């Protein structure tokens, strides 16, 4: 066993890779949309920041609900991994947006 397998003493859930792809694609899309909103003005961009956080939260809930419907056995490690990915990508988005706002001033 190597890497994550040895750390958890367990195989990595395939849904974890799907969650990683989900957050990566959602972050790339929201980043692209954020760049576009920067050109529209600060008020529009501020509304976008609030909206993108809400969109990430709602889509994350949808992902978890789909996981719970599809799987008969719920894996606690997957829920933990999903929560960590949610926090990581949300923190990354906030950090990226704050650096964009500081660069504009």
PyMOL commands that set and color helices and strands:
alter all, ss='L'
color gray80, all
select helices_A, chain A and resi 4-8+14-38+42-70+76-104
alter helices_A, ss='H'
color red, helices_A
deselect
rebuild
show_as cartoon
